[in-house]
Amino acid sequence: MPVYEYDCEACGDRFDKLVFHPARDPKIQCPRCGSEQVSQRLSLIAGSSCGSRESGTTSAACTTST
């Protein structure tokens, strides 16, 4: 069940919404003004920025001292 991020083109509000079935859900409305003039934002996927063992890259923030 993904959370989608939206921008309201009418009032400029930015909001997110949990969407269970995108094809069956009703039109998305802005919670601030009720407008259906919203555009879905490009969302980033959460993940590790520590690199990978295969590529041999790691970030200094990912190292631990012992």
N, C-alpha and C positions, 0 to 999 in steps of 0.2 A: 504494500500500500504506500505508494510514493506521495511525498509532499511536494506540491508544485508551488512555485513563486510567481506572483503576478504584479503588474503595474497597472493602476487605474489611469486610463487616458483622460478621464473627466476631471478628477480631483488631484491626481498625482500620488495617491496613496500607494504604498508598497505593502503587500500582504502575502501570506502563504495559506494554502488550503490542502488538507488531506483529501485525496481523491481516490475512492475505492474502485470505481469503474468509470474511467474517463468517457467511454462511448455512451454510457447510460445516465451519467450525472446530468442534472439540469445545467443551464447556462451559469457560468461563474459570475457572481455579483460582488462588487466592491463592498466590504463591510462598513465603510465610512459613508458613502453616498448612495449606494444601491445601484450604481451604473453597471451595465453589462459590457461597457466598452473597456475591456481589460485585455492586456497582452501578457502571454506567458513569458517569464524571464528564463534565460539560460542559467541553469543551476549547476554548480560544481558538485562533484561527487566527493564525499569524504574519503580520505585514504591516507596512507602513510607517505610522508615526504622524505623518508629516510633512505631512499634508494633501494637497491636490490643486491643480493649476493651475486647474482649472475652477471650484472654489469660492473660490479665492484665499486659502485658509487655510494657514498654515504655523506650525509650532512654533518657538519660539526655539532649541530644541536642534537643529533641522534646518538652521539657517543656518550658512554657512561664511564665515569672514573671509578677505579676499584682501589 
